[in-house]
Amino acid sequence: MQRPETRYAWNGEVSLAYQVVGQGEPDLLYLQGYCSNVDMNWESRHLANFLRRLARHGRLIVTDRRGWGCSERFTPGSVPDVDVLTDDILAVMSEVRSEQVAVLATYESAIVASLFAAVYPERTKAPDPCRPAGHVSTYRRNAVDACAQPLAEADRARA
């Protein structure tokens, strides 16, 4: 799979980079931790394989949080609070026309994902289905399946 096209959603005057991989239900939003870069993700064989496997379970939305990767930077004097970062998620969801997402977050992104799930429970299908402290390169083949299991259970419960 080639690197997907990087697109941008806007929250006010701030551009937020994202990519969409795969199709169908459910929507899975991946919030990568401290080293997020949607374009460079595909240069890492391990991370690219991880993302491809996630995309097999539905539509994968990969985004760089504000200040990271291909998203717009901020200055040290204007670091956004976590509420603004949750609004950024809504901006990306709106741009891709997603009503509800399962959120997979790693490292410090788990804080944003947890607040998003608490503030917008109707927009969240399965918050943090995997351990937020996991490192992508250490996931084995069954880790992706473990992440997808709560998604399948949520779909069965919804049906």
Secondary structure, 3 states (H helix, E strand, C coil): CCCCCCEEEEECCEEEEEEEECCCCCEEEEECCCCCCCCHHHHCHHHHHHHHHHHCCCEEEEECCCCCCCCCCCCHHHCCCHHHHHHHHHHHHHHCCCCCEEEEECCCHHHHHHHHHHHCHHHEEEECCCCCCCCHHHCCHHHHHHHHHHHHHHHHHHC
